[in-house]
Amino acid sequence: MSEEEFDNKSVKDTMEIIINAGDARAFVADALDNVGDFDYVSAKDNIKKADEKLVVAHRLQTKKLQEEAEGEDIKYSVLFTHAQDTLMTIMSEYNLAKHLIAVFEKRDQKIN
């Protein structure tokens, strides 16, 4: 693979991290909206969809980190740094939303 092809693939993979993380964020927001509507089935469905997107993004990130750990010369990339930051932030939002779904569902079960 030429350096140009490697750079293009690296940018493509990095953009896929950002896109999948962004899709996960939208599913997390939908899940929280579902909680506001007391629709825990849809909330859990949206959280599952978010998780699937995060798994894809995380695997792409891990692949790139493994390449560097295996000795490949990886150029510093502001775009990859942004992708990691985006992924980390959305993973935190996901974890918090997942917990909130459980808390609110338990609270509503006690009230009813």
Protein Blocks (a to p, Z undefined) as FASTA:
>chain_A
ZZklmmmmmmmmmmmmmmmmmmmmmmmmmmmmmmmnopaklmmmmmmmmmmmmmmmmmmm
mmmmmmmmnopacdddfklmmmmmmmmmmmmmmmmmmmmmmmmmmmmmmmZZ
